[in-house]
Amino acid sequence: MAFAVRRSIDTVSRLNCFAAVAALAFLASPDYASAQDEEAQPAKPAASNASGDKQTTLDSITVSGDWLGSGLQNSVKTFPGARTIVDKQEIEASGATSIGDVMRRVPGVQVTDNSGTAGSQISLNIGVRGLTGRYSPRSTVLLDGIPMAVAPYGQPQLSFAPISLGNIESIDVVRSGGAVRYGPQNVGGVINFRTRDIPDKKGLTADASVRENIYTAGGGSNTQYNTFLGTQLDNGLGVALLYSGMTGRDWRDGSDERVNDLALKWRFELTPTSELYGKFSYYDVKSRTPGGLTVAQYNQDPFQNTRPTDYWQGERKAVEVGYINTFNANQEFEVRAWYNEANRTSALINAAGTQLQYQPRNYNTTGVEPRFTQRFTLGPLQQDITVGYRYIRERGDDNSYNQSIATGIIGPTATFENSTDAHSVYIDDRFALGRWRLTPGIRFEHIESTRRDDTLKQTFDTLNNKALPAVSLEYLWNSSLTLFTDYSESFGPVQNLQLNSQSATNPLQPEVAKTFEVGARWTSKRIHAEITAFNMRFDNQILQVPGVVPPTFQNIGATHHQGIETAIDYAFDEDSVLRGLDAYANFTYTKAIQESGATAGLDVPFYSRITDTMGLKYETHGWTFNLSTTHQTSQYSDLQNTVNENAAATTGRVPGFRTYNFQADWQIPNWKGSSLTLGVNNFTDKRYYTRNVDGNPGRMVGAPRMVYVQGHFIY
């Protein structure tokens, strides 16, 4: 497989041919194609019936409130695109301490800790299929189906990501196939973090957990704690209180953190087919960020902190409300509205150590989205048309001022006021005939943005209008095998910080990307497997011009991304001698090449061509043992693909690495699933690093060996 996808893959036709042949050779082999229908295990209860008969059978429309809309799209098993869901059980078994740790296990996704907040809980740095991962700017990231970014259009970067791992029920990663309904920037897919569900049974549902993390190098330790309370009342009201917190420090000196993540979810059944639902949430975090080290400093002590004054902190308050009504088997209507206000501040010392720069920013965002689905039946043909509209209003201000270290005097404040009004209309139409599913769709974006410089009394405006088509085709080969292909277009509007660069000679245009993929997914009682080949062209990228002050942006970037994503999970039969054993692995090859300027033909920086995960899980007599490993190859840290590292550690190839984790979990007898867990992450104590290229650049050491113990108690 690796040989087939090396540099000889220069055309999409070769890539697609390989994927189709590999998928059919693996999944349609006699051992698997003969699987019985009763072995099919849908990823969700609403999965499509993919039996061999000619009758068209679709998912029923039910009150779902699912982020992808009606129940027609909810099944991972028959989803027409590359999609992975990591549920709470998998998250806990991974031993992960952060969202980034979990995301390393998803095919096609890489964690890129090359920002000043690397390793902390305040930011999210994930890239998909070779796209930049610094603050996750190329993906549409959602929290319970609502944009997570404080300004989804004006500042999609998640330098402040208001979610903690303890409150998450599942992470749904749609790498392609979800472009029509969500945007604007979804060239890197759509990622939805779903918080824990409200119980659907009467009586109190409650659990609590506490976990202590101890690093065997660097001297750090921290405590994570979670609490959940929920109930369903006789009058139709269901409520749930979620809290997740953290205190302590990470593996570097002066990396203290504090996290509070609180949410109150509710729903109220109006009729057997309709309900109101909503959520109130509050999140605050403060994280001290040690910054990068020179080669000499790293060799002396990779865990030291040369920037004890630096920190990031943020706060977010949000309210959401929705109404959903499944009128009958053929109609569903849903409307959602949300409002959030947030602020975040950073303090970073300059290279000379003479002054601190503070950058407080304030945001408030309002959104509303109605959606309607109608089913039509004409003989053997069924179709489901979904029409939706989304309006997002963003207002905020960016501020910056300096404070002298010697005198404490604070200089003048520079302020920019930002506003964006974005309207999005989308429609998709899912046709079902026998085993075939065809879904064409289109989204139209109308975006008006303004940025005002209060100091220079200058105003910068931009207007974006863009129609974005998409189409997917799937074939339900049998009850277990789904073949799919899809094409989509995505774009990223000009952002707040980029508007200043606009002029008559530099009229910035939105970034545009076109993605095509083909793949196959096998889902049965014992085997879950997938393979996807993708080809993506990302044109017109907006990049910062190096060495120009003040920061200037131009449409100068174009990249080409191709690759293969594979994953398999095999659970041994209950009647075999290996019953209780589950083996899993995934492998991703990505070739992401620059196509513009003097660096054309070189790799995109901060991306590894090969990543993989392998693991074994064994359950016996109330015990569960997990052994896993993750790996990534080396990557470049600049556009020029510099190999040799300089003394300042600001350029040079970043070596690849592999880490191993082990976990033992014991179910406490006669205590409703309560458990005690002991684990070791990076138990070989592999020393590795990434490279930060922000204003605090240099090497940043990765997490050393960590021992943790956790108690999870259900009441």
C-alpha positions in Angstrom: 0.0 0.0 0.0 2.7 2.4 1.0 4.6 1.7 -2.3 1.4 2.3 -4.3 1.0 5.8 -2.9 4.5 7.1 -3.1 5.6 10.0 -5.3 4.5 8.2 -8.5 0.9 9.2 -7.7 0.6 12.2 -9.8 -2.9 12.1 -11.1 -6.3 11.7 -9.4 -7.2 8.8 -11.8 -4.4 6.7 -10.5 -5.2 7.5 -6.9 -8.9 6.7 -7.4 -8.1 3.4 -9.2 -5.9 2.3 -6.4 -8.5 3.0 -3.8 -11.2 1.2 -5.6 -9.1 -1.9 -6.2 -7.8 -2.0 -2.7 -11.2 -1.5 -1.1 -12.8 -4.3 -3.1 -9.9 -6.6 -2.8 -10.0 -6.3 1.0 -13.6 -6.0 1.7 -15.2 -8.2 -1.0 -12.9 -11.1 -0.5 -14.7 -14.4 0.2 -14.1 -14.3 3.9 -16.0 -11.1 4.2 -18.4 -11.0 1.3 -20.1 -14.1 2.6 -21.0 -12.4 6.0 -24.6 -13.0 7.0 -27.0 -10.1 7.2 -27.6 -10.7 10.9 -23.9 -9.8 11.5 -24.6 -6.2 10.5 -24.2 -3.8 13.4 -25.2 -0.2 12.6 -23.1 2.5 14.1 -26.3 4.1 15.4 -29.8 2.7 15.9 -31.1 4.7 12.9 -28.8 3.0 10.4 -30.1 2.3 6.9 -31.2 -1.2 5.9 -28.7 -2.3 3.3 -30.1 -5.8 2.7 -29.8 -7.5 -0.6 -33.5 -7.1 -1.6 -34.5 -4.5 -4.2 -36.9 -2.6 -2.0 -35.8 0.9 -1.1 -35.7 1.3 2.7 -34.4 4.5 4.3 -34.0 5.7 7.8 -37.2 6.9 9.4 -37.3 10.6 10.3 -37.4 10.8 14.1 -36.9 13.6 16.7 -33.2 13.6 16.8 -31.7 17.1 17.1 -28.6 15.5 15.5 -26.0 18.0 14.2 -26.2 16.6 10.7 -29.9 17.2 10.6 -32.6 14.6 10.0 -32.1 10.9 10.9 -31.4 10.2 7.2 -27.8 11.3 7.7 -27.1 9.9 11.1 -25.7 6.5 10.3 -21.9 6.3 10.1 -22.3 2.9 8.5 -23.9 4.3 5.3 -22.5 7.9 5.4 -21.4 8.9 1.9 -17.9 10.1 2.9 -14.9 9.6 5.2 -16.3 9.8 8.7 -15.0 8.6 12.1 -16.8 8.8 15.5 -14.8 8.3 18.7 -17.2 7.6 21.6 -16.7 8.1 25.3 -15.7 4.5 25.9 -12.9 4.8 23.3 -11.8 8.2 24.8 -11.5 6.7 28.3 -9.7 3.6 27.0 -7.1 5.8 25.2 -5.8 7.3 28.4 -5.9 10.7 26.7 -5.5 13.9 28.9 -6.6 16.3 26.2 -8.6 16.5 23.0 -5.4 16.6 21.0 -4.4 13.2 22.4 -7.7 11.7 21.1 -7.5 13.3 17.7 -4.1 11.7 17.0 -6.0 8.4 16.6 -8.3 9.5 13.9 -7.2 8.7 10.3 -6.2 11.8 8.3 -6.0 14.0 11.4 -2.7 15.3 12.9 -2.1 17.4 16.0 0.3 20.3 15.2 1.7 21.8 18.4 3.6 24.6 16.8 1.9 27.5 18.6 2.8 29.3 21.7 0.0 27.5 23.6 1.2 24.0 22.6 0.5 21.4 25.1 -2.0 23.6 27.0 -5.7 23.2 27.5 -6.6 26.6 26.0 -6.2 26.0 22.3 -6.9 23.4 19.7 -4.3 22.6 17.0 -5.5 20.0 14.6 -5.0 19.7 10.8 -6.8 17.4 8.4 -5.2 15.9 5.2 -2.1 18.1 5.2 -3.7 21.4 6.0 -2.2 23.7 8.6 -3.1 22.6 12.1 -2.1 25.8 14.0 -5.3 26.7 15.8 -7.4 24.5 13.4 -8.3 27.3 10.9 -9.2 25.1 8.0 -12.0 22.9 9.6 -15.5 23.8 10.7 -15.4 22.9 14.4 -18.7 22.5 16.2 -19.8 22.0 19.8 -23.2 20.3 19.8 -23.7 21.3 16.2 -23.0 25.0 16.8 -19.7 26.8 15.7 -17.1 26.6 18.5 -15.0 29.5 17.3 -15.7 32.8 18.9 -16.0 34.4 15.4 -16.6 31.6 12.9 -16.1 33.9 9.9 -13.8 36.6 11.2 -11.5 34.6 13.3 -12.0 30.8 12.9 -8.7 30.0 14.6 -9.2 28.2 17.9 -6.5 29.9 19.9 -9.3 29.8 22.5 -11.2 26.4 22.4 -14.0 26.4 25.1 -14.4 22.6 25.6 -12.8 20.1 28.0 -12.4 16.4 27.4 -14.4 15.4 30.5 -17.7 16.7 29.2 -17.5 15.1 25.8 -19.8 12.2 24.9 -18.3 11.7 21.4 -16.1 13.3 18.7 -17.5 13.1 15.2 -15.0 13.8 12.4 -16.4 14.2 8.9 -13.4 14.5 6.7 -15.5 15.0 3.6 -19.2 14.7 2.7 -20.6 17.3 5.0 -19.7 20.4 3.1 -23.2 21.5 2.0 -24.7 22.1 5.4 -21.8 23.5 7.4 -19.2 26.2 6.6 -17.8 28.5 5.7 -14.3 26.9 6.1 -14.7 23.2 5.8 -11.9 22.2 3.4 -10.5 20.4 6.4 -13.8 18.7 7.1 -16.4 19.2 9.8 -15.6 18.2 13.4 -18.4 18.0 16.0 -17.8 17.7 19.7 -21.0 16.3 21.4 -21.4 16.8 25.1 -22.9 14.2 27.3 -26.6 13.4 26.8 -29.6 14.1 29.0 -30.8 10.8 30.5 -34.0 9.3 29.0 -35.0 7.4 32.1 -36.6 8.5 35.4 -34.7 8.8 38.6 -31.3 10.4 39.2 -28.4 9.5 37.0 -25.1 10.6 38.5 -21.5 9.9 38.2 -18.2 11.5 39.2 -14.5 10.9 38.4 -11.2 12.1 39.6 -7.8 11.6 37.9 -4.3 12.4 39.0 -1.6 12.8 36.3 2.0 12.6 37.3 4.9 13.2 34.9 8.0 11.3 35.8 10.2 13.9 34.1 9.8 17.7 34.5 8.2 17.4 37.9 4.6 18.3 36.8 1.3 16.9 38.0 -2.3 17.9 37.8 -5.8 16.8 38.8 -8.8 16.4 36.5 -12.3 16.0 37.8 -15.7 15.5 36.3 -19.3 15.4 37.6 -22.6 14.6 35.9 -26.1 14.8 37.2 -29.2 14.2 35.2 -32.8 13.1 35.2 -36.0 12.7 33.2 -39.1 14.0 35.0 -42.7 12.8 34.5 -43.8 16.2 33.1 -41.5 15.7 30.1 -38.7 17.9 31.3 -35.2 16.4 31.2 -32.1 18.1 32.6 -28.4 17.4 33.0 -25.6 19.3 34.8 -22.1 18.8 33.5 -18.9 20.0 35.1 -15.3 19.3 34.2 -12.3 20.9 35.8 -8.5 20.8 36.0 -5.9 22.3 38.3 -2.1 21.8 38.5 0.7 22.0 35.9 1.9 20.2 32.9 5.4 18.7 32.2 7.2 22.1 31.8 8.3 24.5 34.6 5.7 27.3 35.0 3.0 25.5 32.9 0.3 25.9 35.5 -3.3 25.7 34.3 -6.8 26.1 35.6 -9.9 25.0 33.7 -13.7 25.2 34.6 -16.2 23.9 32.1 -19.9 24.0 33.2 -23.0 23.3 31.2 -26.7 22.9 32.0 -28.6 21.0 29.3 -32.4 20.7 29.1 -35.2 19.5 26.9 -39.0 19.5 27.2 -41.3 17.2 25.4 -44.2 19.2 23.9 -45.9 16.4 22.1 -44.8 12.8 21.2 -43.3 14.3 18.0 -41.8 17.6 19.2 -39.6 19.1 21.8 -37.8 22.2 23.0 -34.2 21.9 24.0 -31.3 24.1 25.0 -28.1 24.6 26.9 -26.5 27.2 29.2 -22.7 27.0 29.4 -19.7 28.7 31.0 -16.1 28.1 30.4 -12.9 29.8 31.8 -9.3 28.9 31.5 -5.9 30.3 32.4 -2.7 28.7 31.1 0.9 29.7 31.5 2.9 29.0 28.4 6.6 28.4 28.7 7.5 29.0 25.0 10.3 27.6 22.8 13.9 26.9 23.6 17.2 27.2 21.7 19.2 24.0 20.9 21.5 24.8 23.8 18.7 25.5 26.3 16.9 22.3 25.2 20.1 20.2 25.6 20.7 21.7 29.1 17.1 21.1 30.3 14.2 20.5 27.9 11.6 21.2 30.6 12.9 24.6 31.7 10.8 27.8 31.2 12.6 30.9 29.9 9.4 32.9 29.7 7.7 32.8 33.2 5.7 36.0 32.4 3.7 34.5 29.5 0.2 33.4 29.8 -3.2 33.0 28.0 -6.6 33.2 29.5 -10.2 33.2 28.3 -13.8 33.2 29.3 -17.0 32.2 27.4 -20.7 32.4 28.2 -23.2 30.9 25.9 -26.9 30.1 25.6 -28.6 27.9 23.0 -32.2 27.0 22.3 -33.9 24.8 19.7 -37.2 23.4 18.6 -37.7 20.2 16.6 -40.9 18.7 15.3 -41.2 15.4 13.4 -44.7 16.0 12.0 -45.0 12.6 10.5 -42.9 9.9 8.7 -42.2 12.3 5.8 -41.6 15.7 7.4 -39.3 17.2 10.0 -38.7 20.9 11.0 -35.9 22.2 13.3 -34.8 25.7 14.3 -31.9 26.6 16.5 -30.7 29.9 17.9 -27.6 30.7 19.9 -25.7 33.6 21.5 -22.2 33.6 23.0 -19.9 36.3 24.3 -16.2 35.6 25.0 -13.0 37.4 25.8 -9.4 36.2 25.7 -6.1 37.8 26.7 -2.5 36.9 26.1 0.7 38.3 27.6 3.9 37.6 25.7 7.4 39.0 26.5 9.4 40.3 23.6 12.7 38.7 22.4 14.8 41.4 24.2 12.9 40.8 27.5 12.2 44.5 27.8 8.4 44.6 27.5 5.2 42.6 27.7 2.7 42.7 24.9 -1.0 42.3 26.0 -3.6 41.4 23.4 -7.1 41.5 24.9 -9.9 40.6 22.5 -13.7 40.6 23.0 -16.4 38.9 20.9 -20.1 38.3 20.8 -21.8 36.1 18.2 -25.4 35.5 17.5 -26.8 32.8 15.2 -30.1 31.3 14.0 -30.7 28.3 11.7 -34.1 26.9 10.6 -34.1 23.6 8.6 -36.9 21.6 7.0 -36.8 18.0 5.5 -39.5 16.6 3.2 -39.7 13.1 2.0 -41.3 12.1 -1.4 -42.0 8.7 -2.7 -42.6 7.9 -6.4 -42.8 4.1 -7.0 -39.4 2.6 -6.1 -37.8 6.1 -5.9 -37.6 7.9 -2.6 -36.0 11.3 -2.0 -35.5 13.6 1.0 -35.1 17.3 0.4 -33.6 19.4 3.1 -33.6 23.2 2.9 -31.9 25.4 5.5 -30.9 28.9 6.2 -28.2 30.2 8.7 -27.5 33.7 9.8 -24.5 34.6 11.9 -23.7 38.0 13.4 -20.3 38.7 14.8 -19.1 41.8 16.6 -15.8 42.3 18.4 -12.7 44.3 19.0 -8.9 43.5 19.0 -6.7 45.5 21.3 -3.0 45.6 21.8 -0.7 47.5 24.2 2.8 47.1 25.7 4.1 47.4 29.3 7.7 48.2 30.1 9.3 45.5 32.3 11.7 48.1 33.9 9.2 50.8 34.7 5.8 49.2 34.6 4.6 52.0 32.3 1.8 51.0 29.9 1.8 52.4 26.4 -1.0 53.4 24.2 -3.7 50.9 23.1 -4.3 50.1 19.5 -7.9 49.0 18.8 -9.6 47.4 15.8 -13.4 47.0 15.7 -14.7 44.0 13.7 -18.1 43.2 12.4 -19.4 40.4 10.1 -22.9 39.5 8.9 -23.1 36.2 7.1 -26.1 34.6 5.4 -26.0 31.0 4.2 -28.7 29.1 2.3 -28.4 25.4 1.5 -30.3 22.6 -0.1 -29.6 19.0 -0.6 -31.7 16.2 -2.1 -31.0 12.6 -1.3 -32.3 10.1 -3.9 -32.7 6.4 -3.0 -33.3 3.7 -5.6 -32.6 0.1 -4.6 -29.1 0.0 -3.2 -28.1 3.4 -4.7 -28.0 6.7 -2.9 -27.3 10.0 -4.7 -27.2 13.3 -2.9 -26.5 16.5 -4.8 -26.5 19.8 -2.9 -25.4 23.4 -2.9 -24.7 26.1 -0.3 -24.7 29.9 -1.1 -22.7 32.2 1.2 -23.2 36.0 1.4 -20.7 37.6 3.8 -20.2 41.3 4.6 -17.2 42.1 6.8 -15.8 45.4 8.2 -12.7 46.2 10.1 -12.1 49.7 11.5 -8.7 51.0 12.8 -9.7 53.4 15.6 -6.1 54.8 15.8 -5.7 55.7 12.1 -9.5 56.2 11.5 -9.4 53.8 8.5 -12.1 51.3 7.5 -11.6 48.1 5.5 -14.6 46.3 3.9 -15.1 43.1 2.0 -18.1 41.4 0.4 -18.0 37.7 -0.5 -20.7 35.9 -2.5 -20.0 32.2 -3.2 -22.0 29.2 -4.4 -20.5 25.9 -3.2 -21.8 22.7 -4.9 -21.3 19.2 -3.6 -22.5 15.7 -4.6 -22.1 12.2 -3.1 -22.9 8.8 -4.5 -23.0 5.6 -2.5 -23.8 1.9 -3.2 -24.9 -0.4 -0.5 -23.2 -3.6 -1.7 -24.7 -5.7 1.1 -25.7 -5.5 4.7 -22.1 -4.7 5.7 -20.3 -3.0 2.8 -20.9 0.6 1.6 -19.0 2.1 -1.4 -19.0 5.8 -1.7 -17.5 8.7 -3.6 -18.1 12.5 -3.3 -17.0 15.9 -4.6 -17.3 19.2 -2.8 -16.1 22.8 -2.9 -15.2 24.9 0.0 -13.9 28.4 0.7 -12.6 30.6 3.4 -13.6 34.2 3.5 -11.1 37.1 4.2 -10.6 37.2 7.9 -10.5 40.2 10.3 -6.7 40.3 10.7 -6.3 40.1 6.9 -8.6 42.9 5.9 -5.9 45.6 6.7 -3.9 44.3 3.7 -6.5 45.1 1.1 -5.7 47.7 -1.4 -6.4 48.5 -5.1 -3.3 46.5 -6.0 -3.9 43.7 -3.5 -7.7 42.9 -3.6 -7.8 39.8 -1.4 -10.1 37.0 -2.6 -11.6 34.1 -0.6 -9.6 30.9 -0.5 -11.1 28.1 -2.6 -10.7 24.3 -2.3 -12.0 21.4 -4.3 -12.0 17.9 -2.8 -12.7 14.5 -4.4 -12.7 11.2 -2.6 -13.6 7.6 -3.1 -13.8 4.9 -0.5 -15.4 1.8 1.1 -16.6 1.0 4.6 -17.3 -2.5 6.1 -19.3 -2.8 9.3 -20.3 -6.1 10.8 -20.5 -7.7 14.2 -16.8 -8.4 14.4 -15.1 -6.3 11.7 -15.1 -2.5 11.2 -12.9 -1.4 8.4 -12.6 1.6 6.0 -10.4 2.8 3.2 -10.5 6.2 1.5 -8.5 7.9 -1.2 -8.7 11.7 -1.5 -7.5 14.3 -3.9 -7.7 18.0 -2.9 -6.6 21.2 -4.6 -6.5 24.3 -2.3 -6.0 27.4 -4.4 -5.9 31.1 -3.7 -4.7 30.6 -0.1 -4.1 33.7 1.9 -0.6 33.7 3.4 1.3 36.3 5.3 4.2 37.9 3.4 7.4 37.1 5.4 9.5 40.0 6.6 6.9 42.8 6.0 5.8 45.1 8.9 3.0 45.7 9.6 1.7 42.2 8.8 0.6 41.9 5.1 -1.4 39.2 3.5 -1.7 38.2 -0.2 -3.4 35.5 -2.3 -0.2 33.6 -3.0 -0.7 30.1 -1.8 -1.8 27.0 -3.6 -1.3 23.4 -2.4 -2.2 19.9 -3.7 -3.1 17.2 -1.2 -3.4 13.5 -2.0 -3.5 10.4 0.2 -4.9 7.2 1.5 -6.7 6.7 4.9 -7.3 3.2 6.2 -8.6 1.8 9.5 -9.6 -1.7 10.8 -11.0 -3.0 14.0 -11.4 -6.8 14.6 -13.1 -8.3 17.6 -12.4 -12.0 18.1 -15.4 -14.3 18.3 -16.9 -15.1 21.7 -16.4 -18.8 20.9 -12.7 -18.6 20.1 -9.8 -19.0 22.4 -9.1 -15.3 22.0 -12.5 -14.1 23.1 -12.4 -10.8 24.7 -9.6 -9.6 22.5 -10.0 -6.6 20.1 -7.3 -5.5 17.7 -7.3 -2.2 15.8 -5.0 -0.2 13.6 -5.1 2.8 11.2 -2.7 4.1 8.6 -2.6 7.4 6.7 -0.4 8.5 3.9 -0.6 12.1 2.9 1.3 13.9 0.2 0.7 17.7 0.6 2.8 19.7 -1.9 3.2 23.5 -2.3 2.4 24.7 -5.9 3.1 28.4 -5.7 6.2 30.6 -5.7 9.8 29.7 -5.1 8.9 26.8 -2.9 6.7 25.0 -5.4 7.2 21.2 -5.3 8.2 21.1 -1.6 6.2 19.7 1.3 3.7 21.7 3.3 5.3 22.5 6.6 4.3 20.9 9.9 2.8 17.8 8.4 4.0 14.2 8.5 3.5 12.0 5.4 2.8 8.9 7.4 0.9 8.4 10.6 -0.4 5.3 12.2 -2.0 3.9 15.3 -2.1 0.3 16.5 -3.6 -1.3 19.6 -4.9 -4.3 21.5 -7.8 -4.3 24.0 -8.5 -7.4 26.2 -11.5 -7.9 28.5 -11.7 -10.6 31.1 -13.4 -11.1 34.5 -14.1 -7.4 35.1 -10.7 -6.3 33.9 -9.9 -4.4 30.7 -6.3 -4.0 29.4 -5.3 -1.6 26.7 -2.0 -1.4 24.9 -1.6 1.1 22.1 1.0 3.0 20.1 0.9 6.1 17.9 3.5 7.2 15.3 4.3 10.0 13.0 7.2 10.5 10.6 9.4 13.6 10.4 8.1 17.0 9.2 9.5 20.3 8.0 9.0 23.5 9.9 9.3 26.0 7.1 8.2 26.5 3.5 11.7 26.0 2.3 11.9 22.5 3.8 15.1 23.3 5.7 16.7 20.1 7.0 19.6 21.3 9.2 18.5 23.0 12.4 19.9 26.5 13.3 21.1 27.3 16.8 17.9 29.3 17.7 15.9 26.1 16.8 13.6 28.2 14.6 14.1 26.1 11.5 15.0 22.6 10.7 13.4 19.2 10.2 11.4 18.0 13.2 12.1 14.3 13.8 9.3 11.7 13.8 8.5 9.7 16.9 6.5 6.7 18.3 5.0 6.5 21.8 3.4 3.6 23.6 0.6 3.7 26.2 -0.8 1.1 28.6 -3.9 1.0 30.7 -5.6 -1.4 33.2 -9.2 -0.8 34.2 -11.0 -2.8 37.0 -14.8 -2.8 37.3 -15.7 -2.6 41.0 -18.0 -5.5 41.8 -21.6 -4.7 42.6 -21.2 -1.0 42.0 -23.1 -0.1 38.8 -20.1 0.0 36.5 -17.8 2.1 38.7 -14.2 1.5 38.1 -10.6 2.1 39.1 -8.0 2.8 36.4 -4.2 2.8 36.3 -2.3 3.8 33.2 1.1 4.9 31.8 1.3 7.1 28.7 4.6 7.1 26.8 5.9 4.4 29.1 9.2 4.2 27.2 9.7 7.9 28.1 10.5 8.7 24.5 11.9 12.3 24.3 10.6 14.2 21.3 9.8 17.7 20.4 8.0 20.0 18.1 9.0 23.5 16.9 7.2 26.7 17.6 7.3 29.5 15.0 5.4 32.2 16.9 6.9 35.2 18.7 8.2 32.7 21.3 9.9 30.3 18.9 12.2 27.3 19.4 12.0 23.6 20.4 9.1 22.5 22.6 9.5 19.2 24.3 6.6 16.7 24.1 5.0 15.0 27.0 7.3 12.6 28.9 6.2 9.4 30.7 3.1 10.0 32.6 1.5 7.8 35.2 -2.1 8.3 36.1 -4.7 6.8 38.4 -8.4 7.4 38.1 -11.6 6.6 40.0 -14.9 6.6 38.2 -18.0 6.2 40.4 -21.6 5.8 39.3 -24.5 6.4 41.7 
